[in-house]
Amino acid sequence: MENQRVLVTYVAAQSFQSSGSWTHFLVALRSLLPLRNLHWKPASRPNLRTIQELDISFVPLDSLRDEHTSQVPVTLLEKPLLNLYVLSCEDAETYKTTVKKQIKDWHISVNQRKNQEWLIIHVARPDSKNVDRKFFSMKGSVLDKIKADFNTDKRDRCVQLAWSTGEQSPAVWADLIGKIKDGLLAAFDSAVQAREEEVKRSEGQRHMPGWNFCTYFILKESLATSFEGVNLFEDALQQYNELEATFMNVLGEKNMSWFGNLINPTPKDDSLPLLSPSKKSYRELILANTISVFDLRVYLLARQSMLLNKMQQPIEICRKAILFLSTFGKRLREIEVSLPEHFVESWIFSSALSVVDQCNSWASSWPELEGVVLARYSANKGELLELAKSQLDILGVKVGHLPPKLPFSMAVQTVSTNPSSPLPERNPSQRISKYEILLAVGDSEVYYDLYCTISNRAIDMYVKAGRRKFALKLHGCLAALDEHRGRLPNALTIFSSLPAHYAPHMWTSLESFMLSRAIDTHTLLQKSRDREWIQLLLAFLRTYVTETSSEPLISHDINHYVTKLVTALREDSEKLDSDLAHPDHPVMALEISKDIRCSQDEDLVHLTALIHNRLPCDVDVDEVGVVLVGEDTARLKFRGKFTKLVPGKNYLTLTCPTSSHGTYVHESTEIRIAHLHFQWNHKGGGGGVVGEALTPRKRAVLVHLPRNPESLDVRLCLPPNTTLGKSPRLHLVISSGRNNLVAATVKLSAPAGITFDFVNSQLHSKGEQSNLHREIDASEDDISIFNVPKKSNTIILVPHSDATRFRAIKIDVSITYKTVQDPALERTLRTSKVVTVALPVAVNVEDFFRGERQKHRLFSRFTISTTTQQHVRISSARLHAAQGVKILGCRPSHSVMTAVPDRPVSYIFCIESDRGPVLDPLKLVISYRLLREEVETLVNQTVEDVLHQLSQEPEVGTKIVQGIIEYLERDASWVELYNITGELIIPSALDVGEGTKEAFSSVQKTLSQPNPPSPSLGPWREMTIPVDIPKMNIVADAWIAVRPYTQTEESPHSECPPIYAGQALSATVCITTSLHWNDPDNIRQRYRMRYDVEERTKDWLICGRKRGDFVVQDKNTFRVSLTLVPLHHGYISLPKIDVRPLPLDGEENVPRALPSSDTHQSHGAETVLVLPRGGRSTFIVNMGTKRV
């Protein structure tokens, strides 16, 4: 269907049309076409549409007289969208007497046309537009009169063109072109809205009697052709897609009364180009309601493809064609008996090739494809060619050119032999018209040549697309064809490459057959049985154990054949010069039992494994190994040496010399047959189960290794005494358990940035005599200890680097050790420990200096807060000093205090130094413990006491303690009550195990009693913090002495007469300075300070020298007089005095240092009682005079 141009009619005034400028005007206007960049915002669509180019045909209005020649909607563009009236009149009188009537007649005519716009163009000379009008002229221009006469609505449909012959400046035509665009878009929008309403109304009647899809199709298609005519290809394609969806709904409803047959085959239907919409009179067939489903679907596909070509989307064209040929081809095969012989194969074959040829033809107008787009386009063309090749497979099997077996029989479709309705008989006079198919049916050599040509074309496309596996599949078909034609040498060279294609598609039978053919051919050629041969054999065994078909393609005894191959595999594996690893082979499946046992005599773990041999014969193996991986890649390997695995189930016991415990994941399995190693990696997937292959897709298998309390164990913790500023250390505690250790090597690893100083590690003794006989050997990488007796603890102090940026560090511990029982066997312990290195408390200090009047004291307040959500018990906080410094501390209200996250604990110390500043740092020692540790100790002690009274077994206590601690960890509601009264309320319904009811009841009762915090309840930790006493250059005491107070420095609170508001008071600003806390090196430095009395205009009126400078002298008082006037009565605090040091004198162009200072407002808490002043005042207010 050819695209129509948008029609625009024109009418010119007779005077202008008869002039010579008219022809030049039309030529100049047409030279501006096509219009570009039209922006359409339809009301029925959310997004803005941009029309890049729009072709327009200017036609005279009188040439379109007959508007109703056809009632069949073809396109909205068959009628004009815009009507132009062009005039050139500069005389208002001429316009009024002649031109106006002509325009009016034209205006009445075009206004009667639906969905059309109009525009009046006034052509004026360029110089006339700039002529100055008379200032008092009441007459308007001709353009103004036209607008007044015809612009009846808000829209301006009149435009002036200042143009003369030969004028082609784009700026001159800009207004006119803009008006034309607006008119076209407005008319097109109204036409589209009207047609969409018709379509919607018709679609709403779909379920009513008499509705016809063909009529709806023609109406809907008119929208598509209209959008196509204005180059809105996406909107046009959307209409056809909606038509296709509506057709499929109607097809599902089986409302096909207005259709013809499924197909009415006509000559050359099987060979005509698929994407040609003009090969038949499709619109006439639709209008006549005689079109078949076949023709309608072909027409829809052709129209969609034409639009996709204009949108330059070749991939989508091929994709739609492939889908249509595949799905509709299946529908045609259901009625194949009524069609000409080989019609379906010929039609699909011809259509697929025609789509490829048509796309190649269209590609000449497309931009050059490259990259991913080119690859996808080539892949789609390859699929079309492969679809054509599959029709040759079906045809070849039918006529006997190919054997009815794989891979040729894969394309043969199974057709129902019992159709739902009787089918008409085939017309013997009808025949297919595809010449190549006719020749191939009659001549096998022609057929083979055609088969190879199409296959090679598809292979070329797949190679360009990078789809190697698809190309290999077609190579396999060619290899099978060569075998059928007797060209065995060519076929055998391809057999070994076929599994790479067959395996991903799960074509196990065909893959097994090809591999067996390759193995047999390898044997016939008497080639050496090297690694390549072993890989070929293993690939065949894989297909054997995964084959589910009951009818294998191999004709001879398969079990005997496999047994011979397994025997040869063992013999040839022994001849290899190095190990050969083969991953994830399904010949065997392994399942780990939950029965994990620890040896009672030594540190040894036994694991039971079930191996399922899926081969039909015995397999001699040298070793079976299972690797378990724990947290942070800690690996344990279980081994077992065996000689034979029988077909079916084999229960084996594997051992690992380790004392590790915890939850592990089955990571890998290895079975060794001479130099051949079968390996299965289960990481992220898990092990196989009986009857299934070991593949990474299986669920992960978790294995729990129990903890043996008699085996070697290790602990890591912080030492009980911590001193900030010194190298941090850890306590490494090794418990030998039942083992007499000959030697043990310990390795520690921590997060990046933390290193351990093994060389400076020390063996810590707690007074045990056995520790004296132990030896330690530390290197840069590890620590070795020797001669450790059983049932003993070895504590090693291990220094490490700074870890203050971590709250807790996770340390991987690896210990290899040998015992006296079996010194030749090396055992392992691999575990991870989380050590909290961040201190649970933080200390902040505030210093308050006092000068001469306060006997040179320093008050330091230490605020101890928690760094976590844990509550911390604090037993004491002590501040130690060197000789000559006196420290007084406040007595705490409780012997044990508790710091909670929102309520810290404070300690205040008074420091007195007669010798000036304190140069040596003090030491703050804090004794603390976590509330959790205290509660655990309380629970353990209570349980021990109860068990001792009831004479019960320790196992009962273990269950009770574990149950109570788990409950307290889950629910934190007990913390508040315990902090106040020391009571632990444990619910009676708590399940702590069988046989513990009596003991649990006694423990519950004891814990519910009030128990105030006690220092003896568990051990305390100590934290020592060095505290530097700051130096202060100047310490000042400032106050204001108010008279009539008889106030002195020694007695600042003497009795005074009453003070009234507004009374002037004499006051003295006193500032006493001290250099007691100054650095001795700066004692001779001359300091100057500046005081500033606070301005409090709401309380005091201050008169005098409120601001000034003075020279600092040790133990001297600076005074200055002021007058204070209280402004209101009540208790009024005195103004504060801001005292600041001034920069020190220094050299020019050198920044001057500012000395440090601290000022104490001695009168900061004092107030003055001001009484109200009594009396009466009379005021005379002038209320104004009476106005006359």
Secondary structure, DSSP 8 states (H G I E B T S, - for coil): -----EEEEEEE-HHHHTSTHHHHHHHHHHTT-SEEEEEE--TTSSS-EEEEEE-EEEEEGGG-----S--S---GGGS-SEEEEEE----HHHIIIIIHHHHHHHHHHHHTSTT-EEEEEEEE-TTGGG----TT-----HHHHHHHHH--SSS--EEEEE--TT---HHHHHHHHHHHHHHHHHHHHHHHHHHHHHHHHHHHTTTSTT--HHHHHHHHHHHHHHHHHTT-HHHHHHHHHHHHHHHHHHHHHT--TTS--S----TTTTTS-TT-TTSS-HHHHHHTT---HHHHHHHHHHHHHHHHHHTT-HHHHHHHHHHHHHHHHHHHHTTGGGS-TTHHHHHHHHHHHHHHHHHHHHGGGS----HHHHHHHHHHHHHHHHHHHHHHHHHHHHHTSS-SSTTGGGG-----SS-SS------TT-----HHHHHHHH-HHHHHHHHHHHHHHHHHHHHHHT-HHHHHHHHHHHHHHHHHTT-HHHHHHHHTTTHHHHGGGT-HHHHHHHHHHHHHHHHHTT----HHHHHHHHHHHHHHHH---SS-S--S-HHHHHHHHHHHHHHHHHT-SS-EEEES-TTEEEEEEEEEEE-SSSS-EEEEEEEEE-SSS-B--SEEEEEEE-GGG-EEEEEE--S-B-SEEEEEEEEE-B---EEEEEEEEEEEETTEEEEEE-TTT----TTS---TTS---EEEE---TTS-EEEEE--SEEETTS--EEEEEEE-TT--EEEEEEEEE-STT--B-GGG-EEE-SS-GGGGG-EEEE-SS-EEEEEE-SS-EEEEEEEB---TT-SEEEEEEEEEEEESS-TTS-EEEEEEEEEE-S-SEEEEEEEEE--GGGTSEEEEEEEEEESSSS-EEEEEEEEE--TTEEEEE---SSSSEEEBTTB-EEEEEEEEETTSS--S-EEEEEEEEEHHHHHHHHHHHHHHHHHHHHT--HHHHHHHHHHHHHHHHH--THHHHHHHH------TT----TT-HHHHHHHHHHHTS-----TTSS--EEEEEEE-----SEEEEEEEEEETS---SS-TT-----EETT--EEEEEEEEEE-TTS-GGGTT---EEEEEE---TTTEEEEE--EEEEE--TTEEEEEEEEEEE-SSEEEE---EEEEE------TTS------EEEEETTTT-EEEEE-----------------
